[in-house]
Amino acid sequence: MKNAIYYSIVPKDLAAHLYAVTVTVNQPDEIGQCFSLPSWIPGSYMIREFAKNIVQISAESNGKKVGLSKLDKHTWIADECSGPLVVSYDVYAWDLSVRTAHLDQTHGFFNGTSVFLRVQDREESVHIVDIQKPQGEDFEQWRVATAMRQLDAKRYGFGTYIASNYDELIDHPVELGTFALATFKAHGAQHDVVFTGKIPNLDLPRLTADLKKICEAQIAFFEPKTKRAPVDRYVFMTMVVGDGYGGLEHRASTALICSRADLPVKGQKEMSDGYRTFLGLCSHEYFHTWNVKRIKPAAFAPYDLATENYTPLLWLFEGFTSYYDDLMLVRSGVIDESAYLKLVSKTVNSVLRGSGRHKQSVAESSFDAWVKYYRQDESATNSIVSYYTKGSLVGLALDLTIRAETKGKKSLDDVMLALWQQYGRDFYQDGAEGRGVTENEVDDLFDSVTGLKLTRLLDRWVRGTDDLPLAKLLTPFGIAFADERKNGKPSLGFRTVRDGTDCKVANVYENGAAHKAGVSAGDVLVAIDGLRVTGTNLDGVLSRYRAGDAIDLHVFRRDELLSLKAKLQASDAPNVTLTAEAKPTTAVRLRDAWLQ
């Protein structure tokens, strides 16, 4: 393919965590070919400057060196040459996350945004990459996991893979190593499950059975008639560590990181909270296959990976995905109704804990994700709201409203299906990107699909900072909303973490006792009324006091000892529980239609 862009990537030095990458352009730009590396990766809305990890770079043509100049932080231009032009560079890969690249003697992982230079003005050419095995007998058993289409490579093998364009190339992460592998079919589409790391007695049959239910429920949700997945093959690739959590969506795969304790053990029948959390993570990233990878905000069609792409719609794309991820667990039968209501209760408590929800709307949170949500500091709980968690509750509130006001004839499901049919289903038709949806089009779609006038609620719940009236909205569904925060338990109104043996203040909640006393995040709590406080005994010390008691606090701020006075308050931490009640037939019918 003469006009194709060719790459090779080799695990060059595993101990130094270096990939050697080349990109070959057979017909470079006559006045000098430009190359650039993305500054961020879709799905993670923060400028990460991946070019910083390029250790060395050079260019040549027909065996002769070609000059390569840097134009800005992530862009290079090669001197004029007739071609073929080969640019070679080393990439440092030591970020054990789902966002960038990692390499050592145990495995390799990379996202294309971290390792593949973009050949400017050639983004729509076919892109071919040769993924090579590291040298040495120790790596003979290594395999390749990716959803990228094979060219000359065999399934799970090293060799050449192909993408229709640059956008597709960087949307297929790659895992290298001796991973555990299982496969299943969901409505006819193959799904691969890959686990990297040491996982004694992993119950793969149980895990694949549960994932199959979740995937089939989501496929049937978006395509109730055909039950056709938007991909022929999907890959779940998971890095297993001692303590970790995260995921990043891609068009036909997801990169995950999880704690070893969250995975099911052979012979263990009950579902642990950790395993439920892992299934929820898988459900979330899989739902993104439709919502954000194909149904996109207009600002992401196409992506501009050199700079921030602002949109006020992440409450829909991340928030609604967060709503449906747990909902799909109960609809698929993986968890029961009671477990689902506990998950919703946890989300409600998380949102109500932060006073930032009164200062920032989820639309504003979406727009400011680049500088606020992804760059949180100790004041975040008092200044911002999560478009994930509150966005999921907005989805819940709208769903309940639509179902109740239309007497079950319409729901949020219908809105999602309309978004899919109008903006998502044909997004990658014939390899070309489709059109994203605007904020005004979202508003119009809610009204046209449901037959209701919902703009007023969107103004209050999405573009405003009103608390959601969940207690009222849940009542027609026979679900009781109880908040038992008034328990009189004494509180200083902060969150602490253990730092060695010390009790360190992580967050100070606005208008709490600690805030009024002058305690700050980062302070180390030393004593209360002369009694030593450690990283493990704070609750025990406070248990001898009552709300309203005055106490003396001693804290270290940096290396200076401060003496402060505080008046304990009754804990106002939210303690919401949702309970399904035995209600008349109408409420049960509405609830069943929602959860089943």
VEXDREN-2710 file (C-alpha; in Angstrom, 1 decimal):
% VEXDREN-2710
k/r/px/py/pz
1/MET/0.0/0.0/0.0
2/LYS/2.1/2.8/-1.3
3/ASN/0.1/5.6/0.3
4/ALA/-0.2/3.9/3.7
5/ILE/1.6/5.2/6.8
6/TYR/3.8/2.4/8.3
7/TYR/4.8/2.0/12.0
8/SER/6.9/-0.4/13.9
9/ILE/7.0/-0.7/17.6
10/VAL/9.5/-2.8/19.5
11/PRO/9.9/-3.3/23.3
12/LYS/13.5/-2.2/23.1
13/ASP/14.8/-2.0/26.7
14/LEU/12.4/-3.5/29.2
15/ALA/14.5/-2.6/32.2
16/ALA/14.7/1.0/31.0
17/HIS/11.0/0.9/30.0
18/LEU/11.7/2.0/26.4
19/TYR/9.8/1.3/23.2
20/ALA/11.5/1.9/19.9
21/VAL/9.1/3.3/17.4
22/THR/9.5/4.1/13.7
23/VAL/7.0/5.8/11.3
24/THR/7.6/5.6/7.6
25/VAL/6.1/8.0/5.0
26/ASN/6.7/6.9/1.5
27/GLN/5.6/10.2/-0.1
28/PRO/6.4/13.0/2.4
29/ASP/5.3/16.6/2.0
30/GLU/7.6/18.2/-0.5
31/ILE/8.1/21.3/1.6
32/GLY/8.8/19.4/4.8
33/GLN/6.7/16.8/6.5
34/CYS/5.3/17.6/9.9
35/PHE/4.7/15.1/12.7
36/SER/3.0/15.6/16.1
37/LEU/2.0/13.6/19.1
38/PRO/-1.4/14.1/20.9
39/SER/-1.5/16.1/24.1
40/TRP/-4.4/14.2/25.6
41/ILE/-6.3/10.9/25.1
42/PRO/-10.0/10.8/24.4
43/GLY/-12.0/9.8/27.5
44/SER/-9.5/11.5/30.0
45/TYR/-10.0/15.2/29.8
46/MET/-6.7/16.6/30.9
47/ILE/-3.7/17.8/28.9
48/ARG/-1.0/15.2/29.6
49/GLU/1.8/16.2/27.1
50/PHE/2.7/12.7/25.9
51/ALA/5.6/14.2/23.9
52/LYS/7.5/14.6/27.1
53/ASN/8.1/10.9/27.0
54/ILE/10.0/10.9/23.7
55/VAL/13.6/10.4/24.8
56/GLN/15.3/10.8/21.4
57/ILE/14.2/11.3/17.9
58/SER/15.8/11.3/14.4
59/ALA/15.0/11.0/10.7
60/GLU/16.5/9.6/7.6
61/SER/15.8/8.9/4.0
62/ASN/17.5/6.4/1.7
63/GLY/20.2/5.8/4.4
64/LYS/20.9/9.5/4.8
65/LYS/20.2/11.7/7.8
66/VAL/17.4/14.2/7.4
67/GLY/17.2/17.3/9.6
68/LEU/14.3/17.3/12.1
69/SER/13.3/20.5/13.9
70/LYS/10.9/21.0/16.7
71/LEU/8.2/23.6/16.1
72/ASP/6.4/23.4/19.5
73/LYS/6.1/21.1/22.5
74/HIS/4.7/18.2/20.4
75/THR/5.4/19.0/16.8
76/TRP/8.4/18.3/14.5
77/ILE/9.1/19.1/10.9
78/ALA/11.5/17.2/8.7
79/ASP/13.7/18.8/6.1
80/GLU/12.7/18.4/2.4
81/CYS/13.4/14.9/1.0
82/SER/12.1/12.7/-1.8
83/GLY/11.2/9.8/0.5
84/PRO/10.7/7.4/1.9
85/LEU/11.1/9.3/5.1
86/VAL/11.7/7.3/8.3
87/VAL/11.4/8.9/11.7
88/SER/12.8/6.8/14.6
89/TYR/12.2/7.6/18.3
90/ASP/12.3/6.0/21.7
91/VAL/9.3/6.4/24.1
92/TYR/9.7/6.1/27.9
93/ALA/6.9/4.0/29.2
94/TRP/6.5/3.8/33.0
95/ASP/3.0/4.9/33.8
96/LEU/1.0/2.0/35.1
97/SER/-2.4/3.5/34.2
98/VAL/-5.0/3.1/31.5
99/ARG/-4.0/6.3/29.8
100/THR/-0.5/6.1/28.5
101/ALA/2.1/3.3/28.2
102/HIS/4.0/0.8/30.4
103/LEU/6.8/-1.6/29.8
104/ASP/8.9/-3.9/32.0
105/GLN/9.9/-7.6/32.1
106/THR/6.4/-8.7/33.0
107/HIS/4.3/-7.1/30.3
108/GLY/3.9/-4.2/27.9
109/PHE/0.9/-1.9/27.3
110/PHE/0.4/1.2/25.2
111/ASN/-2.2/3.5/23.9
112/GLY/-1.6/4.9/20.4
113/THR/-1.8/8.5/21.6
114/SER/1.4/7.9/23.6
115/VAL/3.5/6.2/21.0
116/PHE/2.3/6.9/17.4
117/LEU/3.3/10.2/15.9
118/ARG/0.6/11.7/13.7
119/VAL/1.7/12.4/10.1
120/GLN/0.0/15.8/9.5
121/ASP/-2.3/16.0/6.5
122/ARG/-2.1/12.2/6.1
123/GLU/-4.5/11.3/9.0
124/GLU/-7.0/9.7/6.6
125/SER/-4.5/7.3/5.0
126/VAL/-4.5/3.7/5.9
127/HIS/-2.2/3.1/8.9
128/ILE/-0.3/-0.2/9.4
129/VAL/1.7/-1.1/12.5
130/ASP/4.1/-3.9/13.0
131/ILE/4.0/-5.0/16.7
132/GLN/7.3/-6.8/17.4
133/LYS/8.2/-9.3/20.2
134/PRO/11.0/-8.4/22.6
135/GLN/14.2/-10.3/22.0
136/GLY/15.1/-13.2/24.2
137/GLU/14.0/-16.7/25.2
138/ASP/12.1/-15.3/28.2
139/PHE/9.5/-13.7/25.9
140/GLU/8.7/-16.6/23.7
141/GLN/5.3/-17.1/25.4
142/TRP/4.3/-13.4/25.0
143/ARG/1.1/-12.7/23.1
144/VAL/-0.7/-9.6/21.8
145/ALA/-4.2/-8.5/22.9
146/THR/-5.9/-5.7/20.9
147/ALA/-9.1/-5.1/19.0
148/MET/-7.1/-3.7/16.0
149/ARG/-7.7/-5.6/12.8
150/GLN/-5.0/-8.1/11.9
151/LEU/-3.2/-7.7/8.6
152/ASP/-0.4/-10.4/8.5
153/ALA/-0.6/-11.1/12.2
154/LYS/-2.5/-14.1/13.6
155/ARG/-5.1/-13.5/16.4
156/TYR/-3.2/-12.8/19.6
157/GLY/0.1/-12.8/17.7
158/PHE/2.9/-10.4/16.9
159/GLY/3.0/-9.0/13.4
160/THR/1.2/-6.4/11.3
161/TYR/-2.2/-4.8/12.2
162/ILE/-4.2/-2.3/10.2
163/ALA/-6.4/0.8/10.8
164/SER/-8.4/2.8/8.3
165/ASN/-7.0/6.1/9.6
166/TYR/-5.1/7.7/12.5
167/ASP/-8.2/8.1/14.6
168/GLU/-8.8/4.4/14.5
169/LEU/-5.1/3.6/15.0
170/ILE/-5.0/5.4/18.4
171/ASP/-8.4/4.0/19.5
172/HIS/-7.0/0.4/19.9
173/PRO/-4.8/0.0/23.0
174/VAL/-2.4/-3.0/23.0
175/GLU/-1.4/-5.4/25.8
176/LEU/1.7/-7.6/25.4
177/GLY/2.6/-10.5/27.7
178/THR/1.6/-13.8/29.1
179/PHE/-1.9/-12.8/30.1
180/ALA/-4.9/-15.0/31.1
181/LEU/-7.4/-15.1/28.3
182/ALA/-11.1/-16.2/28.0
183/THR/-13.7/-15.6/25.3
184/PHE/-17.4/-15.6/25.0
185/LYS/-20.1/-14.7/22.5
186/ALA/-22.7/-11.9/23.2
187/HIS/-25.5/-12.0/20.7
188/GLY/-23.0/-13.5/18.2
189/ALA/-20.2/-11.0/18.7
190/GLN/-16.9/-12.3/20.1
191/HIS/-15.7/-10.8/23.4
192/ASP/-12.2/-11.4/24.7
193/VAL/-11.3/-11.0/28.4
194/VAL/-7.6/-10.5/29.1
195/PHE/-6.0/-10.3/32.6
196/THR/-2.4/-9.3/33.2
197/GLY/-0.9/-9.9/36.6
198/LYS/-0.7/-12.7/39.2
199/ILE/-4.3/-13.8/40.2
200/PRO/-4.4/-17.0/42.1
201/ASN/-7.6/-19.1/41.6
202/LEU/-9.3/-16.5/39.3
203/ASP/-12.8/-17.8/38.5
204/LEU/-12.8/-17.0/34.8
205/PRO/-16.0/-19.0/34.0
206/ARG/-18.0/-17.1/36.5
207/LEU/-16.6/-13.7/35.4
208/THR/-17.3/-14.4/31.7
209/ALA/-20.8/-15.6/32.4
210/ASP/-21.5/-12.4/34.3
211/LEU/-20.0/-10.2/31.6
212/LYS/-21.9/-12.1/28.9
213/LYS/-25.2/-11.2/30.7
214/ILE/-24.2/-7.5/31.0
215/CYS/-23.0/-7.2/27.4
216/GLU/-26.1/-8.9/26.0
217/ALA/-28.3/-6.6/28.0
218/GLN/-26.6/-3.6/26.6
219/ILE/-26.6/-4.8/23.0
220/ALA/-30.3/-5.6/23.3
221/PHE/-30.9/-2.2/24.9
222/PHE/-29.6/-0.3/21.9
223/GLU/-30.7/-2.8/19.2
224/PRO/-33.8/-4.4/20.5
225/LYS/-34.8/-5.8/17.1
226/THR/-31.6/-7.0/15.6
227/LYS/-29.5/-7.5/18.8
228/ARG/-26.5/-6.6/16.8
229/ALA/-23.4/-5.3/18.5
230/PRO/-21.7/-2.2/17.0
231/VAL/-18.4/-4.3/16.7
232/ASP/-17.6/-7.8/15.5
233/ARG/-15.1/-8.3/18.4
234/TYR/-14.6/-6.5/21.7
235/VAL/-11.7/-6.8/24.1
236/PHE/-11.7/-6.2/27.9
237/MET/-8.0/-5.8/28.9
238/THR/-7.4/-5.6/32.6
239/MET/-4.2/-4.9/34.5
240/VAL/-4.5/-6.5/38.0
241/VAL/-2.6/-4.8/40.9
242/GLY/-2.7/-4.9/44.7
243/ASP/-4.7/-1.7/44.9
244/GLY/-6.1/0.2/41.9
245/TYR/-9.2/1.2/40.0
246/GLY/-9.9/2.8/36.6
247/GLY/-11.0/2.4/33.1
248/LEU/-10.8/4.0/29.7
249/GLU/-13.2/3.4/26.8
250/HIS/-12.3/2.7/23.2
251/ARG/-14.4/2.0/20.1
252/ALA/-14.0/-1.8/20.4
253/SER/-12.2/-2.4/23.6
254/THR/-11.5/-1.0/27.1
255/ALA/-8.4/-0.7/29.2
256/LEU/-9.0/-1.4/32.9
257/ILE/-7.0/-1.5/36.1
258/CYS/-8.4/-3.2/39.2
259/SER/-7.4/-4.6/42.6
260/ARG/-6.7/-8.3/42.8
261/ALA/-9.2/-8.6/45.7
262/ASP/-12.0/-7.4/43.4
263/LEU/-11.9/-10.4/41.2
264/PRO/-13.9/-13.6/41.9
265/VAL/-12.2/-16.6/43.5
266/LYS/-13.0/-20.2/42.5
267/GLY/-15.5/-21.7/44.9
268/GLN/-16.6/-18.4/46.3
269/LYS/-20.3/-18.2/45.6
270/GLU/-21.3/-14.9/47.2
271/MET/-20.7/-11.6/45.3
272/SER/-18.3/-9.4/47.2
273/ASP/-18.6/-5.6/47.1
274/GLY/-15.3/-5.5/45.2
275/TYR/-16.5/-7.9/42.5
276/ARG/-19.7/-5.9/42.1
277/THR/-17.6/-2.7/41.7
278/PHE/-15.5/-4.4/39.0
279/LEU/-18.5/-5.5/37.1
280/GLY/-19.9/-2.0/37.4
281/LEU/-16.6/-0.7/35.9
282/CYS/-16.9/-3.1/33.0
283/SER/-20.5/-2.2/32.5
284/HIS/-19.6/1.5/32.4
285/GLU/-16.8/1.2/29.9
286/TYR/-18.9/-1.2/27.7
287/PHE/-21.8/1.3/27.6
288/HIS/-19.4/3.9/26.3
289/THR/-19.1/1.7/23.1
290/TRP/-22.4/3.5/22.2
291/ASN/-22.4/6.6/24.4
292/VAL/-19.3/8.7/23.7
293/LYS/-17.5/6.5/21.2
294/ARG/-20.3/6.7/18.6
295/ILE/-22.9/9.1/20.1
296/LYS/-20.6/12.1/20.7
297/PRO/-20.8/15.7/21.6
298/ALA/-20.3/18.0/18.7
299/ALA/-17.0/19.2/20.2
300/PHE/-15.6/15.7/19.8
301/ALA/-16.4/15.2/16.2
302/PRO/-13.6/15.2/15.3
303/TYR/-11.3/15.4/18.2
304/ASP/-8.6/18.0/18.3
305/LEU/-5.9/16.2/20.2
306/ALA/-3.5/19.2/20.3
307/THR/-5.6/21.2/22.7
308/GLU/-8.6/21.1/25.1
309/ASN/-12.0/20.3/23.5
310/TYR/-14.7/22.0/25.6
311/THR/-18.3/20.7/25.9
312/PRO/-21.0/21.2/28.5
313/LEU/-22.4/17.7/27.8
314/LEU/-20.2/15.4/29.8
315/TRP/-23.1/15.0/32.3
316/LEU/-24.9/13.1/29.5
317/PHE/-21.9/11.2/28.2
318/GLU/-20.3/10.3/31.5
319/GLY/-23.1/10.9/33.9
320/PHE/-25.8/8.9/32.0
321/THR/-23.2/6.2/31.4
322/SER/-22.7/6.1/35.2
323/TYR/-26.5/5.8/35.6
324/TYR/-26.8/3.0/33.2
325/ASP/-23.7/1.0/34.3
326/ASP/-25.4/-0.1/37.6
327/LEU/-28.8/-0.2/36.0
328/MET/-27.5/-2.8/33.5
329/LEU/-26.2/-4.9/36.4
330/VAL/-29.7/-5.3/37.8
331/ARG/-31.5/-5.5/34.4
332/SER/-29.1/-8.3/33.3
333/GLY/-29.8/-10.2/36.5
334/VAL/-26.2/-10.0/37.8
335/ILE/-27.4/-8.2/41.0
336/ASP/-30.8/-8.0/42.6
337/GLU/-33.0/-5.0/43.2
338/SER/-31.8/-4.6/46.8
339/ALA/-28.2/-4.5/45.8
340/TYR/-29.0/-1.9/43.1
341/LEU/-30.7/0.4/45.5
342/LYS/-27.7/0.2/47.8
343/LEU/-25.5/1.4/44.9
344/VAL/-27.8/4.3/44.2
345/SER/-27.9/5.2/47.9
346/LYS/-24.1/5.3/47.9
347/THR/-24.1/7.7/44.9
348/VAL/-26.7/9.9/46.5
349/ASN/-24.6/10.1/49.7
350/SER/-21.5/11.0/47.7
351/VAL/-23.2/13.9/45.9
352/LEU/-24.8/15.3/49.1
353/ARG/-21.6/15.2/51.0
354/GLY/-20.0/18.0/49.0
355/SER/-21.2/21.7/49.2
356/GLY/-19.6/22.2/45.7
357/ARG/-22.9/21.0/44.2
358/HIS/-24.5/24.4/45.2
359/LYS/-21.8/26.3/43.4
360/GLN/-21.2/24.5/40.1
361/SER/-23.7/22.9/37.8
362/VAL/-23.0/19.6/36.0
363/ALA/-22.9/21.5/32.7
364/GLU/-20.3/23.8/34.2
365/SER/-18.4/20.9/35.6
366/SER/-18.4/19.3/32.2
367/PHE/-17.0/22.4/30.5
368/ASP/-14.4/22.9/33.2
369/ALA/-13.3/19.2/33.4
370/TRP/-9.9/20.1/32.0
371/VAL/-9.0/22.5/34.8
372/LYS/-11.2/21.4/37.7
373/TYR/-12.5/17.8/37.7
374/TYR/-9.2/16.3/36.4
375/ARG/-7.1/18.6/38.6
376/GLN/-8.8/18.3/42.0
377/ASP/-7.2/19.6/45.1
378/GLU/-8.1/19.5/48.8
379/SER/-10.9/22.1/48.3
380/ALA/-12.7/20.2/45.5
381/THR/-15.5/18.8/47.7
382/ASN/-16.4/22.4/48.6
383/SER/-16.0/23.9/45.1
384/ILE/-17.0/21.5/42.4
385/VAL/-19.6/18.8/41.6
386/SER/-18.9/15.6/39.7
387/TYR/-20.6/15.3/36.4
388/TYR/-20.2/11.5/36.9
389/THR/-22.0/11.1/40.1
390/LYS/-24.5/14.0/40.0
391/GLY/-24.8/13.4/36.3
392/SER/-25.9/9.8/37.0
393/LEU/-28.5/11.1/39.5
394/VAL/-29.8/13.6/36.8
395/GLY/-30.2/10.6/34.6
396/LEU/-32.2/8.8/37.4
397/ALA/-34.3/11.9/38.1
398/LEU/-35.2/12.4/34.4
399/ASP/-35.9/8.7/33.9
400/LEU/-38.3/8.6/36.9
401/THR/-39.9/11.9/35.8
402/ILE/-40.5/10.7/32.2
403/ARG/-41.8/7.3/33.4
404/ALA/-44.2/8.8/35.9
405/GLU/-45.6/11.6/33.8
406/THR/-46.1/9.4/30.7
407/LYS/-47.5/6.6/32.9
408/GLY/-44.7/4.3/31.8
409/LYS/-45.2/4.9/28.1
410/LYS/-41.8/6.7/27.7
411/SER/-38.5/6.7/29.6
412/LEU/-34.9/7.8/29.4
413/ASP/-34.3/4.6/27.4
414/ASP/-36.2/6.1/24.5
415/VAL/-34.1/9.2/24.6
416/MET/-30.9/7.1/24.5
417/LEU/-32.2/5.1/21.6
418/ALA/-33.1/8.2/19.7
419/LEU/-29.6/9.5/20.2
420/TRP/-28.2/6.2/19.0
421/GLN/-30.4/6.1/15.9
422/GLN/-29.8/9.7/14.9
423/TYR/-26.2/10.3/15.9
424/GLY/-24.4/7.1/16.8
425/ARG/-25.4/4.1/14.7
426/ASP/-23.7/5.3/11.5
427/PHE/-21.0/7.3/13.1
428/TYR/-18.1/5.2/11.6
429/GLN/-20.0/4.2/8.5
430/ASP/-17.4/3.6/5.7
431/GLY/-14.6/4.7/8.0
432/ALA/-15.8/8.3/8.0
433/GLU/-16.7/10.1/11.2
434/GLY/-20.3/11.3/11.6
435/ARG/-21.7/14.3/13.4
436/GLY/-21.9/15.0/17.1
437/VAL/-24.9/16.3/19.0
438/THR/-25.2/19.9/20.3
439/GLU/-26.6/21.1/23.6
440/ASN/-29.7/22.6/21.9
441/GLU/-30.3/19.3/20.0
442/VAL/-30.2/17.4/23.3
443/ASP/-32.8/19.7/24.8
444/ASP/-35.0/19.3/21.7
445/LEU/-34.6/15.6/21.6
446/PHE/-35.8/15.2/25.2
447/ASP/-39.0/17.1/24.4
448/SER/-39.7/15.5/21.0
449/VAL/-39.1/11.9/22.2
450/THR/-41.0/12.1/25.4
451/GLY/-43.8/14.5/24.5
452/LEU/-43.0/16.5/27.6
453/LYS/-41.6/20.0/28.2
454/LEU/-38.4/19.1/30.0
455/THR/-36.3/22.3/29.3
456/ARG/-37.3/23.7/32.7
457/LEU/-36.0/20.7/34.5
458/LEU/-32.8/20.7/32.5
459/ASP/-32.3/24.3/33.4
460/ARG/-32.6/23.5/37.1
461/TRP/-30.9/20.2/37.3
462/VAL/-28.3/20.4/34.6
463/ARG/-27.5/24.1/34.1
464/GLY/-28.5/25.0/37.6
465/THR/-27.5/23.8/41.0
466/ASP/-30.8/22.6/42.5
467/ASP/-30.8/19.5/44.5
468/LEU/-32.7/16.7/42.9
469/PRO/-36.1/15.9/44.5
470/LEU/-35.3/12.2/44.5
471/ALA/-37.5/11.3/47.5
472/LYS/-40.5/12.7/45.7
473/LEU/-39.6/11.1/42.4
474/LEU/-39.1/7.7/43.9
475/THR/-42.4/7.6/45.7
476/PRO/-44.6/6.5/42.6
477/PHE/-42.2/3.6/42.2
478/GLY/-42.7/2.3/45.7
479/ILE/-39.2/3.2/46.9
480/ALA/-38.8/4.9/50.3
481/PHE/-36.0/7.5/50.6
482/ALA/-34.7/7.9/54.2
483/ASP/-31.9/10.1/55.4
484/GLU/-30.8/9.3/58.9
485/ARG/-28.0/11.8/59.3
486/LYS/-29.4/13.3/62.5
487/ASN/-27.8/10.8/64.8
488/GLY/-26.1/13.2/67.2
489/LYS/-22.6/11.7/66.6
490/PRO/-19.9/14.3/67.3
491/SER/-18.0/15.4/64.3
492/LEU/-15.1/17.8/63.4
493/GLY/-16.3/18.0/59.8
494/PHE/-13.2/16.8/58.0
495/ARG/-11.8/13.7/56.3
496/THR/-8.6/12.3/57.5
497/VAL/-6.1/9.8/56.1
498/ARG/-3.5/7.7/57.8
499/ASP/0.1/8.9/57.1
500/GLY/2.4/6.4/58.8
501/THR/1.2/6.6/62.4
502/ASP/-0.1/10.2/62.0
503/CYS/-3.7/11.4/61.5
504/LYS/-3.5/13.8/58.5
505/VAL/-6.3/16.0/57.4
506/ALA/-7.2/15.4/53.8
507/ASN/-10.3/17.6/53.3
508/VAL/-12.0/20.2/55.5
509/TYR/-15.8/20.4/54.9
510/GLU/-17.2/23.9/54.6
511/ASN/-18.9/25.3/57.7
512/GLY/-17.9/22.3/59.8
513/ALA/-16.2/22.4/63.2
514/ALA/-12.7/22.1/61.8
515/HIS/-13.3/24.8/59.2
516/LYS/-14.6/27.2/61.9
517/ALA/-11.6/26.3/64.2
518/GLY/-9.1/27.1/61.4
519/VAL/-7.9/23.6/60.6
520/SER/-6.5/23.2/57.1
521/ALA/-6.0/20.3/54.7
522/GLY/-2.5/18.9/55.3
523/ASP/-2.5/19.6/59.0
524/VAL/-1.4/16.6/61.2
525/LEU/-3.8/16.2/64.1
526/VAL/-1.6/15.6/67.2
527/ALA/-4.0/15.8/70.3
528/ILE/-7.5/16.5/71.4
529/ASP/-7.7/17.9/75.0
530/GLY/-4.2/16.7/75.6
531/LEU/-4.9/13.1/74.5
532/ARG/-2.7/11.9/71.6
533/VAL/-4.4/11.3/68.3
534/THR/-2.9/8.7/65.8
535/GLY/-3.8/7.5/62.4
536/THR/-6.1/4.8/64.0
537/ASN/-7.7/6.2/67.1
538/LEU/-9.5/9.4/66.2
539/ASP/-13.0/7.8/66.3
540/GLY/-12.2/6.3/69.7
541/VAL/-11.1/9.6/71.1
542/LEU/-14.2/11.4/69.8
543/SER/-16.5/8.8/71.1
544/ARG/-16.2/10.2/74.6
545/TYR/-17.6/13.6/73.5
546/ARG/-21.0/14.9/72.5
547/ALA/-22.1/17.4/69.9
548/GLY/-21.7/20.9/71.3
549/ASP/-18.6/20.1/73.4
550/ALA/-15.7/22.5/73.2
551/ILE/-12.3/20.9/72.7
552/ASP/-8.7/22.0/72.4
553/LEU/-6.9/20.8/69.2
554/HIS/-3.2/20.6/68.6
555/VAL/-2.0/20.3/65.0
556/PHE/1.2/20.5/63.2
557/ARG/1.1/22.7/60.1
558/ARG/4.3/22.0/58.3
559/ASP/6.8/21.9/61.3
560/GLU/4.9/24.5/63.5
561/LEU/2.6/23.4/66.3
562/LEU/-0.7/25.2/66.4
563/SER/-3.2/25.3/69.3
564/LEU/-6.9/25.7/68.1
565/LYS/-10.3/25.6/69.8
566/ALA/-13.2/23.8/68.2
567/LYS/-16.8/23.2/69.0
568/LEU/-18.0/19.7/68.0
569/GLN/-21.0/19.6/65.8
570/ALA/-23.5/16.8/65.2
571/SER/-22.5/14.9/62.1
572/ASP/-24.3/16.1/59.1
573/ALA/-22.8/13.5/56.7
574/PRO/-25.7/12.2/54.5
575/ASN/-26.9/8.7/55.4
576/VAL/-29.5/8.0/52.7
577/THR/-31.0/4.6/52.2
578/LEU/-33.4/3.5/49.5
579/THR/-35.8/0.7/50.2
580/ALA/-38.4/-1.0/47.9
581/GLU/-41.7/-1.1/49.7
582/ALA/-44.7/-3.3/49.1
583/LYS/-46.9/-0.8/47.3
584/PRO/-50.0/-1.0/45.1
585/THR/-49.8/-2.7/41.8
586/THR/-49.2/0.5/39.8
587/ALA/-46.0/1.3/41.8
588/VAL/-44.7/-2.3/41.4
589/ARG/-45.4/-2.2/37.7
590/LEU/-43.6/1.0/37.2
591/ARG/-40.6/-0.3/39.2
592/ASP/-40.5/-3.5/37.4
593/ALA/-40.6/-1.8/34.0
594/TRP/-37.7/0.4/35.2
595/LEU/-35.4/-2.3/36.7
596/GLN/-36.2/-5.3/34.6
END
